């Protein structure tokens, strides 16, 4: 999108009140203070603090602007992504179009730091029978009140946290049947203009029926949250397992990539673009099979249609997204190649101290990149073919579609039919003693503050 990265230390002015401006800023690291001076106000009045993911200076992209306030770095190491009016006009066009980009872009700045710094859980419950078959669980919850989920559900353990809220392991009060309850703060959704993303996630998950995708059973809402009652995948997060092991051997990485390939095969046949593949968005069920979760960036598109929303995790973003050329299903195949590299090495191929450095590396491509020795020739060939800079040359996006991935020589001898039937033993299967066993998840601190009520009504469909 034409952004440059600029750095500031504590006390350094980013913009000053009264000066002419022609640049727009997104905070990608740290926080800043907004102050305003008036004739009778000395010293300047502190108006508010802006943090990572928030932006300022947008009026300068529309017309000549005299800054109405000063912005100062509130700590060392503040980083802003900056675009001037001329570059903006050439690459984006209108501020309305920029706002569409920002919906996904702001949400992608945080790669769940809290998740990566969490502590391991050591609790294991006594052996209990596992939950009933998934097909019967929807009937169990169909009669629950749509606005009072905790009349019927009991909190057990926090499975994950993020900017949106939390994911809790819950059980039915009457019996030991467990679910994952995603609790999304409504005021956070409104503040970040994510209403359509949440509605899209709900619509898509409601129609998806794949053993390689998390199952949604129903939704709830109250004054503070919208809730998604999901399948509980008690094998834990793929990312935390990768973190603990450092990297996976080829057999384990192959099984993971095969599960994702099957998920993409199903989703793409239903014209669903996923757009947020990464280890953090893969959970393991009790059999050790990978399931895609978090469909906040997923979108349903028509065959041949392209979309322009800037979204995704920086290390996994495809070149065509960065270049604002429109994208389609090819971005999922690019991300599949990045995932394979990360599974085999423990780190994605493109990294850097900030997003702009990462994006610069992505645009250079993998063609001339030297691969680490721990990646052998066959998976290296698959990664290079999945990560072709030109989407039309990318494996999975050619004439034979996703079949080309399944027939790549790295998968020679792999039993795709047994995988689809879930009879293929998983190298990732871990012991799960019962429906309330959360020992494969990290430990998170409790939520200290309740979010404010949000009563605008955008969530009436929940």
C-alpha positions as CSV (number, residue, x, y, z in Angstrom):
1,X,0.0,0.0,0.0
2,X,3.0,2.3,-0.2
3,X,3.7,2.7,3.6
4,X,7.1,3.6,5.0
5,X,8.2,2.8,8.6
6,X,9.3,5.6,10.9
7,X,10.7,5.3,14.5
8,X,10.4,7.7,17.4
9,X,11.7,7.8,21.0
10,X,9.9,9.1,24.1
11,X,9.2,12.8,24.0
12,X,9.8,13.1,20.2
13,X,7.1,15.0,18.3
14,X,5.5,13.1,15.4
15,X,3.3,16.0,14.3
16,X,2.9,19.5,15.8
17,X,-0.2,21.5,16.2
18,X,-0.5,24.3,13.7
19,X,1.8,22.9,11.1
20,X,0.7,21.9,7.6
21,X,0.4,18.2,7.0
22,X,0.2,15.8,4.1
23,X,0.9,12.4,5.8
24,X,-1.2,9.7,7.5
25,X,0.1,7.5,10.3
26,X,-0.8,4.0,11.7
27,X,0.8,3.0,15.0
28,X,2.4,-0.4,14.6
29,X,4.4,-0.4,17.9
30,X,4.1,1.5,21.1
31,X,1.8,4.4,22.1
32,X,1.6,8.1,21.6
33,X,0.0,11.0,23.4
34,X,-2.4,13.5,21.8
35,X,-2.2,17.1,23.2
36,X,-3.9,20.3,22.2
37,X,-3.1,24.0,23.1
38,X,-5.5,26.8,23.3
39,X,-5.0,30.5,24.1
40,X,-6.0,30.0,27.7
41,X,-4.5,26.5,28.2
42,X,-0.9,26.3,29.4
43,X,0.6,23.7,29.3
44,X,-1.1,21.8,26.5
45,X,-4.1,19.7,27.5
46,X,-3.7,15.9,27.1
47,X,-6.7,14.7,25.1
48,X,-6.0,11.0,24.8
49,X,-3.5,8.2,24.2
50,X,-3.4,6.2,21.0
51,X,-1.9,2.7,20.9
52,X,-0.8,-0.1,18.5
53,X,-3.4,-0.5,15.7
54,X,-4.8,3.1,16.0
55,X,-4.2,5.8,13.4
56,X,-4.2,9.6,13.0
57,X,-3.7,12.3,10.4
58,X,-6.3,11.0,8.0
59,X,-7.6,14.5,7.1
60,X,-4.2,15.2,5.4
61,X,-5.1,12.5,2.7
62,X,-8.2,14.3,1.7
63,X,-7.1,18.0,1.5
64,X,-4.5,20.5,2.8
65,X,-4.5,20.1,6.6
66,X,-3.4,22.2,9.4
67,X,-2.8,19.9,12.3
68,X,-5.3,20.5,15.1
69,X,-3.3,18.7,17.8
70,X,0.2,17.5,18.6
71,X,1.2,13.9,18.7
72,X,4.2,12.8,20.8
73,X,5.8,9.4,21.3
74,X,4.9,8.3,24.8
75,X,7.8,5.7,25.1
76,X,11.0,4.7,23.4
77,X,10.7,2.5,20.2
78,X,7.4,3.9,18.9
79,X,6.9,2.8,15.3
80,X,4.5,4.3,12.8
81,X,3.7,3.3,9.2
82,X,3.4,6.4,7.1
83,X,2.0,7.3,3.7
84,X,1.9,10.7,2.1
85,X,-1.0,12.1,0.0
86,X,0.7,11.7,-3.3
87,X,1.6,8.0,-2.8
88,X,-1.9,7.5,-1.3
89,X,-3.6,8.9,-4.4
90,X,-1.5,6.7,-6.7
91,X,-1.9,3.4,-4.7
92,X,-5.1,3.5,-2.8
93,X,-7.4,6.2,-4.3
94,X,-9.9,7.4,-1.8
95,X,-10.1,7.5,2.0
96,X,-13.2,5.3,1.9
97,X,-11.1,2.6,0.2
98,X,-8.3,3.1,2.8
99,X,-10.8,2.5,5.6
100,X,-11.7,-0.9,4.0
101,X,-8.0,-1.8,4.0
102,X,-7.7,-0.7,7.6
103,X,-10.4,-3.0,8.8
104,X,-8.2,-6.0,8.1
105,X,-4.9,-4.3,8.5
106,X,-5.3,-2.9,12.0
107,X,-6.6,-6.3,13.1
108,X,-3.5,-8.0,11.7
109,X,-0.9,-5.9,13.6
110,X,-1.2,-8.0,16.7
111,X,0.0,-11.6,16.3
112,X,-1.3,-12.6,19.7
113,X,1.7,-11.7,21.8
114,X,-0.2,-12.7,24.9
115,X,-0.6,-16.2,23.5
116,X,3.1,-16.5,22.8
117,X,4.1,-15.4,26.3
118,X,1.6,-17.6,28.2
119,X,2.6,-20.3,30.7
120,X,1.9,-24.0,30.2
121,X,-1.0,-25.5,32.1
122,X,-0.1,-28.5,34.2
123,X,-3.5,-29.6,35.3
124,X,-4.9,-33.0,34.2
125,X,-8.2,-34.3,35.3
126,X,-9.1,-37.9,36.2
127,X,-10.1,-40.1,33.3
128,X,-13.6,-39.5,32.0
129,X,-15.5,-40.6,28.9
130,X,-15.0,-38.2,25.9
131,X,-17.9,-36.0,24.6
132,X,-20.7,-37.5,22.6
133,X,-20.5,-37.6,18.8
134,X,-20.4,-34.2,17.3
135,X,-23.6,-34.8,15.4
136,X,-25.6,-34.9,18.6
137,X,-24.2,-31.8,20.3
138,X,-26.2,-29.3,18.3
139,X,-29.4,-30.9,19.7
140,X,-28.2,-30.6,23.2
141,X,-27.8,-26.8,23.0
142,X,-30.6,-25.9,20.6
143,X,-33.1,-25.0,23.3
144,X,-30.7,-22.7,25.3
145,X,-31.7,-19.1,25.8
146,X,-30.0,-16.9,23.1
147,X,-29.1,-14.2,25.7
148,X,-28.3,-16.2,28.8
149,X,-25.6,-18.8,27.9
150,X,-24.4,-19.2,31.4
151,X,-27.8,-20.5,32.6
152,X,-26.7,-23.7,30.9
153,X,-22.9,-23.5,30.7
154,X,-20.2,-23.6,33.4
155,X,-16.7,-22.1,32.9
156,X,-13.9,-24.6,33.2
157,X,-10.6,-23.1,31.9
158,X,-9.4,-20.3,29.6
159,X,-8.1,-21.8,26.3
160,X,-6.9,-18.6,24.6
161,X,-6.9,-14.9,24.7
162,X,-6.7,-12.1,22.1
163,X,-7.7,-8.5,21.4
164,X,-11.3,-9.7,20.7
165,X,-11.8,-11.3,24.1
166,X,-11.3,-14.9,25.3
167,X,-12.0,-18.5,24.4
168,X,-13.2,-20.6,27.4
169,X,-13.6,-24.3,27.9
170,X,-17.1,-24.7,29.1
171,X,-19.3,-27.7,30.1
172,X,-23.0,-28.4,30.4
173,X,-24.1,-27.9,33.9
174,X,-26.0,-31.2,33.9
175,X,-23.3,-33.4,32.4
176,X,-19.6,-33.5,31.5
177,X,-20.0,-32.5,27.8
178,X,-17.6,-29.7,26.8
179,X,-17.4,-27.0,24.3
180,X,-15.2,-24.0,23.5
181,X,-17.0,-20.7,24.0
182,X,-15.5,-17.8,22.1
183,X,-16.4,-14.6,23.9
184,X,-16.1,-11.5,21.7
185,X,-16.2,-8.0,23.2
186,X,-18.9,-6.0,21.4
187,X,-17.4,-2.6,22.1
188,X,-14.0,-3.8,20.7
189,X,-15.8,-5.0,17.5
190,X,-17.5,-1.6,17.1
191,X,-14.3,0.4,17.9
192,X,-12.4,-1.4,15.3
193,X,-15.2,-1.5,12.7
194,X,-15.1,-5.3,12.7
195,X,-18.9,-5.9,12.6
196,X,-18.9,-7.3,9.1
197,X,-16.0,-9.6,9.9
198,X,-17.8,-11.1,12.9
199,X,-21.0,-11.5,10.9
200,X,-19.0,-13.1,8.1
201,X,-17.3,-15.5,10.5
202,X,-20.7,-16.6,11.9
203,X,-22.3,-17.1,8.5
204,X,-19.4,-19.1,7.1
205,X,-18.9,-21.3,10.2
206,X,-22.7,-22.0,10.2
207,X,-22.6,-23.6,6.8
208,X,-19.2,-25.4,7.1
209,X,-19.2,-29.2,7.7
210,X,-15.7,-30.5,7.4
211,X,-13.6,-32.7,9.7
212,X,-10.7,-30.3,9.1
213,X,-12.6,-27.1,10.2
214,X,-13.8,-26.2,13.7
215,X,-17.5,-26.8,14.2
216,X,-19.9,-24.0,15.3
217,X,-23.0,-25.2,17.2
218,X,-24.8,-22.0,17.9
219,X,-24.3,-18.3,19.0
220,X,-25.4,-16.1,21.9
221,X,-25.3,-12.5,22.8
222,X,-25.8,-10.2,25.7
223,X,-25.0,-6.5,26.6
224,X,-21.2,-7.0,26.6
225,X,-20.3,-10.0,24.4
226,X,-21.3,-12.1,21.4
227,X,-20.6,-15.7,21.9
228,X,-19.8,-18.6,19.5
229,X,-20.2,-22.1,21.0
230,X,-17.6,-24.2,19.2
231,X,-16.3,-27.7,19.1
232,X,-13.7,-28.2,21.9
233,X,-10.4,-29.4,20.4
234,X,-8.6,-30.7,23.4
235,X,-5.3,-31.8,21.7
236,X,-4.2,-28.2,22.1
237,X,-2.8,-25.5,19.8
238,X,-0.4,-26.6,17.0
239,X,1.6,-23.4,17.7
240,X,2.3,-24.2,21.3
241,X,3.4,-27.7,20.4
242,X,5.7,-26.3,17.7
243,X,7.1,-23.8,20.2
244,X,7.9,-26.6,22.7
245,X,9.5,-28.9,20.1
246,X,11.3,-26.1,18.1
247,X,10.4,-27.7,14.8
248,X,8.6,-30.8,13.3
249,X,10.1,-33.7,11.4
250,X,8.9,-34.2,7.8
251,X,6.3,-36.8,8.7
252,X,4.6,-34.6,11.2
253,X,4.8,-31.5,9.0
254,X,3.4,-33.6,6.1
255,X,0.4,-34.6,8.2
256,X,-0.3,-31.0,9.3
257,X,0.0,-29.7,5.7
258,X,-2.2,-32.5,4.4
259,X,-5.0,-31.6,7.0
260,X,-4.8,-28.0,5.9
261,X,-4.9,-29.0,2.2
262,X,-8.1,-31.0,2.8
263,X,-9.6,-28.0,4.6
264,X,-8.7,-25.7,1.7
265,X,-10.0,-28.2,-0.8
266,X,-13.4,-28.2,1.0
267,X,-13.5,-24.4,1.6
268,X,-12.5,-23.4,-1.9
269,X,-15.1,-25.8,-3.4
270,X,-17.6,-23.7,-1.4
271,X,-16.0,-20.5,-2.7
272,X,-14.7,-19.6,0.8
273,X,-11.3,-17.8,1.0
274,X,-9.6,-18.3,4.4
275,X,-6.8,-15.7,4.4
276,X,-5.4,-16.3,7.9
277,X,-3.4,-19.5,7.9
278,X,-0.7,-19.7,10.7
279,X,0.1,-22.2,13.4
280,X,-1.9,-20.2,15.9
281,X,-5.0,-20.9,13.9
282,X,-4.7,-24.7,13.9
283,X,-6.0,-26.7,16.8
284,X,-5.6,-30.5,17.4
285,X,-8.6,-32.6,18.2
286,X,-8.5,-35.7,20.5
287,X,-7.3,-37.8,17.6
288,X,-4.4,-35.4,16.7
289,X,-6.0,-34.1,13.5
290,X,-5.6,-30.4,12.7
291,X,-8.6,-28.1,12.4
292,X,-8.7,-24.6,11.1
293,X,-10.1,-22.1,13.5
294,X,-10.7,-18.3,13.6
295,X,-12.6,-17.3,10.4
296,X,-12.6,-13.6,11.1
297,X,-10.8,-12.9,7.7
298,X,-12.6,-15.6,5.7
299,X,-14.7,-14.4,2.8
300,X,-17.1,-15.9,0.3
301,X,-16.3,-14.9,-3.2
302,X,-17.6,-16.0,-6.6
303,X,-15.4,-18.0,-9.0
304,X,-13.1,-15.6,-10.8
305,X,-13.8,-12.8,-8.4
306,X,-11.0,-10.9,-6.6
307,X,-11.1,-9.0,-3.3
308,X,-8.9,-6.1,-2.1
309,X,-9.1,-6.1,1.7
310,X,-5.6,-5.9,3.3
311,X,-5.6,-8.6,6.0
312,X,-3.7,-11.5,7.4
313,X,-0.6,-12.0,9.6
314,X,2.4,-10.0,8.3
315,X,4.7,-13.1,7.9
316,X,2.0,-14.9,5.9
317,X,0.7,-12.1,3.6
318,X,1.0,-12.8,-0.1
319,X,2.7,-10.4,-2.6
320,X,-0.5,-9.6,-4.4
321,X,-2.1,-8.4,-1.2
322,X,0.8,-6.1,-0.4
323,X,0.7,-4.7,-4.0
324,X,-3.0,-4.1,-3.8
325,X,-3.6,-5.9,-7.0
326,X,-6.6,-7.9,-5.8
327,X,-6.4,-11.5,-4.6
328,X,-8.3,-14.7,-4.7
329,X,-7.7,-18.3,-3.5
330,X,-4.0,-18.2,-4.5
331,X,-3.2,-16.4,-1.2
332,X,-4.2,-19.5,0.7
333,X,-1.7,-21.6,-1.3
334,X,1.0,-19.0,-0.7
335,X,0.3,-19.2,3.1
336,X,0.4,-23.0,2.9
337,X,4.0,-22.8,1.6
338,X,4.9,-20.4,4.5
339,X,3.3,-22.7,7.0
340,X,5.4,-25.7,5.7
341,X,8.6,-23.7,6.0
342,X,7.7,-22.7,9.6
343,X,6.7,-26.2,10.7
344,X,10.1,-27.6,9.4
345,X,12.3,-24.8,10.9
346,X,10.3,-23.2,13.7
347,X,10.2,-19.8,12.0
348,X,8.6,-18.4,8.9
349,X,10.9,-17.6,5.9
350,X,10.2,-13.8,5.9
351,X,10.9,-12.0,9.2
352,X,12.2,-8.6,10.4
353,X,12.2,-6.0,13.1
354,X,9.0,-4.4,11.8
355,X,6.2,-5.1,9.3
356,X,7.8,-3.0,6.5
357,X,11.0,-5.1,6.7
358,X,8.9,-8.3,6.5
359,X,7.0,-6.9,3.5
360,X,10.2,-5.9,1.7
361,X,11.5,-9.5,2.1
362,X,8.2,-11.0,0.9
363,X,8.3,-8.8,-2.3
364,X,11.8,-10.1,-3.0
365,X,10.4,-13.6,-3.0
366,X,11.8,-17.1,-2.4
367,X,13.2,-17.6,-5.9
368,X,16.7,-16.6,-4.9
369,X,16.5,-17.4,-1.2
370,X,18.8,-20.0,0.3
371,X,16.9,-22.5,2.3
372,X,18.2,-23.9,5.6
373,X,19.8,-27.4,5.3
374,X,17.1,-28.9,7.6
375,X,14.6,-28.5,4.7
376,X,15.3,-31.4,2.2
377,X,14.9,-31.1,-1.5
378,X,11.3,-32.4,-1.9
379,X,9.6,-30.0,0.7
380,X,11.8,-27.2,-0.6
381,X,10.5,-27.8,-4.1
382,X,6.9,-27.8,-2.8
383,X,7.5,-24.5,-0.8
384,X,9.0,-22.8,-3.8
385,X,6.1,-23.8,-6.1
386,X,3.5,-22.7,-3.5
387,X,5.3,-19.4,-3.0
388,X,5.7,-18.3,-6.6
389,X,5.4,-14.5,-6.7
390,X,3.0,-14.6,-9.7
391,X,-0.3,-16.1,-8.4
392,X,-1.0,-17.6,-11.8
393,X,2.1,-19.8,-11.5
394,X,1.4,-20.9,-8.0
395,X,0.8,-24.6,-7.3
396,X,-2.8,-25.1,-6.4
397,X,-3.8,-22.3,-8.6
398,X,-3.0,-24.1,-11.9
399,X,-5.2,-26.1,-14.3
400,X,-5.5,-29.1,-12.0
401,X,-6.2,-27.0,-8.9
402,X,-5.4,-28.4,-5.5
403,X,-4.8,-31.9,-6.9
404,X,-1.4,-30.7,-8.0
405,X,-0.5,-30.2,-4.3
406,X,-1.7,-33.7,-3.4
407,X,0.3,-35.3,-6.3
408,X,3.5,-33.4,-5.5
409,X,6.4,-35.9,-5.1
410,X,6.8,-35.0,-1.4
411,X,3.4,-36.7,-0.8
412,X,4.4,-39.9,-2.7
413,X,3.0,-42.8,-0.6
414,X,0.8,-40.6,1.5
415,X,-2.7,-42.1,2.0
416,X,-5.1,-39.2,1.3
417,X,-8.2,-41.5,1.5
418,X,-7.3,-42.7,5.0
419,X,-6.8,-39.1,6.0
420,X,-10.2,-38.1,4.8
421,X,-11.8,-41.1,6.6
422,X,-9.8,-40.2,9.7
423,X,-8.3,-43.7,9.9
424,X,-4.7,-42.5,9.3
425,X,-2.8,-42.4,12.7
426,X,-1.7,-38.9,13.5
427,X,1.8,-38.3,14.7
428,X,0.4,-35.4,16.8
429,X,-2.1,-37.4,18.9
430,X,-1.7,-36.7,22.6
431,X,-3.3,-38.3,25.6
432,X,-6.6,-36.6,26.5
433,X,-8.2,-38.1,29.7
434,X,-11.7,-36.7,29.3
435,X,-13.9,-33.8,28.1
436,X,-12.6,-31.4,30.7
437,X,-8.9,-32.1,30.3
438,X,-7.2,-28.8,29.4
439,X,-3.6,-29.9,30.1
440,X,-2.5,-29.2,26.5
441,X,-3.4,-25.5,26.7
442,X,-1.4,-22.6,28.1
443,X,-2.3,-20.9,31.3
444,X,-3.7,-17.3,31.1
445,X,-4.3,-14.8,33.9
446,X,-8.0,-14.0,34.6
447,X,-9.8,-11.1,33.0
448,X,-9.7,-8.2,35.6
449,X,-12.0,-5.8,33.9
450,X,-15.5,-6.2,32.4
451,X,-16.0,-4.5,29.1
452,X,-18.6,-1.7,28.8
453,X,-22.1,-2.5,27.5
454,X,-22.6,-2.1,23.8
455,X,-26.2,-1.7,22.8
456,X,-26.1,-0.4,19.2
457,X,-27.9,-3.6,17.9
458,X,-25.4,-4.7,15.3
459,X,-25.5,-8.2,16.8
460,X,-29.3,-8.9,16.6
461,X,-28.7,-11.9,14.3
462,X,-26.7,-13.7,17.0
